[in-house]
Amino acid sequence: MSDATSPQEPSAQEAPDFDAMTRDIAEVPAVEVIVTVAVNLMSAAAVKLGLTEDGDDHKDLDEARKLVHALAGLLDASATEISSFHAAPLRDGLKSLQLAFREASLVPDEPGQGPGEKYTGPVYG
């Protein structure tokens, strides 16, 4: 008889198959991995900027700054590795996030000092 409050060990069927995951990721082109990471950073930054339906419930500009900065660094570092087909919409999204950050800040950063502007140059709204 099992106690309903005791933690249960995952069965072999529920445990992740790391070998299969490794094979799956091995088949994914690097460009897709970079774009996926960039989109995840963009989504997380949008949430932290309060740009979702829940708005201010998850707004955290300190966290948003880190995410936007990381996104800018990733895009800068991968610029020569991904085609403009992939890079252009990501750069547009980054600029939109940078502008949203500037708008959301009570005390806006000086031009060139906002998140990611080290990589993109100053963003003006």
C-alpha positions as CSV (number, residue, x, y, z in Angstrom):
1,M,0.0,0.0,0.0
2,S,1.5,3.3,-1.0
3,D,1.2,6.6,0.9
4,A,-0.4,9.3,-1.2
5,T,1.9,11.9,0.2
6,S,5.2,10.1,-0.4
7,P,7.1,11.0,-3.5
8,Q,7.1,8.3,-6.1
9,E,10.1,7.3,-8.2
10,P,9.5,7.8,-11.9
11,S,9.1,4.6,-13.8
12,A,11.4,3.7,-16.6
13,Q,8.7,4.7,-19.1
14,E,8.5,8.2,-17.6
15,A,12.2,8.8,-17.4
16,P,13.6,11.0,-20.2
17,D,15.5,9.1,-23.0
18,F,18.7,11.2,-23.1
19,D,20.1,9.1,-25.9
20,A,17.1,9.9,-28.1
21,M,17.3,13.6,-27.1
22,T,21.0,13.6,-28.0
23,R,20.3,12.0,-31.4
24,D,17.5,14.5,-32.0
25,I,19.6,17.6,-31.2
26,A,22.4,16.2,-33.4
27,E,20.1,16.4,-36.4
28,V,19.2,20.1,-35.8
29,P,21.2,22.6,-37.8
30,A,23.2,25.2,-35.7
31,V,21.2,28.1,-37.3
32,E,17.9,26.6,-35.9
33,V,19.4,26.2,-32.5
34,I,20.6,29.9,-32.5
35,V,17.3,31.2,-33.8
36,T,15.4,29.1,-31.2
37,V,17.5,30.5,-28.4
38,A,17.1,34.0,-29.7
39,V,13.3,33.6,-29.9
40,N,13.2,32.2,-26.3
41,L,15.3,35.3,-25.1
42,M,12.9,37.6,-27.0
43,S,9.8,36.0,-25.5
44,A,11.3,36.0,-21.9
45,A,12.3,39.7,-22.4
46,A,8.8,40.6,-23.6
47,V,7.3,39.0,-20.5
48,K,9.7,40.8,-18.2
49,L,8.9,44.1,-20.0
50,G,5.2,43.6,-19.2
51,L,4.3,43.2,-22.9
52,T,2.0,40.2,-22.4
53,E,-1.7,40.0,-21.5
54,D,-0.7,39.8,-17.8
55,G,1.3,43.0,-18.2
56,D,2.6,44.3,-15.0
57,D,2.1,41.0,-13.2
58,H,5.5,39.8,-14.4
59,K,7.2,43.1,-15.2
60,D,10.8,43.2,-14.0
61,L,13.0,45.7,-15.8
62,D,16.2,44.4,-14.2
63,E,15.5,41.0,-15.5
64,A,14.4,42.4,-18.9
65,R,17.7,44.3,-19.2
66,K,19.7,41.1,-18.7
67,L,17.6,39.2,-21.3
68,V,17.8,42.0,-23.9
69,H,21.5,42.4,-23.4
70,A,22.0,38.6,-23.8
71,L,19.9,38.6,-27.0
72,A,22.0,41.5,-28.4
73,G,25.2,39.7,-27.6
74,L,23.9,36.5,-29.2
75,L,22.8,38.3,-32.4
76,D,26.1,40.2,-32.6
77,A,28.2,37.0,-32.1
78,S,26.2,35.0,-34.6
79,A,25.7,37.7,-37.3
80,T,28.2,36.0,-39.7
81,E,26.8,32.5,-38.9
82,I,23.1,33.0,-39.7
83,S,21.7,34.4,-43.0
84,S,20.1,37.8,-43.2
85,F,16.8,35.8,-43.8
86,H,17.1,34.7,-40.1
87,A,18.9,37.7,-38.7
88,A,16.8,40.6,-40.0
89,P,13.6,39.7,-38.1
90,L,15.6,39.0,-35.0
91,R,17.3,42.4,-35.2
92,D,13.9,44.0,-35.7
93,G,12.6,42.2,-32.6
94,L,15.6,43.2,-30.6
95,K,15.2,46.9,-31.6
96,S,11.5,46.7,-30.6
97,L,12.5,45.3,-27.2
98,Q,15.1,48.0,-26.7
99,L,12.6,50.7,-27.5
100,A,10.0,49.1,-25.2
101,F,12.6,49.0,-22.4
102,R,13.4,52.7,-23.0
103,E,9.7,53.5,-22.8
104,A,9.1,51.4,-19.7
105,S,12.0,52.9,-17.8
106,L,11.2,55.7,-15.3
107,V,14.7,57.0,-15.8
108,P,15.7,56.2,-19.3
109,D,19.4,55.2,-20.0
110,E,21.5,57.7,-21.9
111,P,21.7,56.8,-25.7
112,G,24.1,53.9,-26.1
113,Q,23.8,52.8,-22.5
114,G,20.6,50.8,-22.7
115,P,20.4,47.0,-22.8
116,G,22.3,45.6,-25.7
117,E,23.3,49.0,-27.1
118,K,26.9,48.0,-26.5
119,Y,26.4,45.7,-29.4
120,T,23.8,47.5,-31.5
121,G,24.7,51.1,-31.0
122,P,22.3,53.7,-29.6
123,V,18.6,53.1,-30.1
124,Y,16.4,56.2,-30.4
125,G,12.7,56.2,-30.0
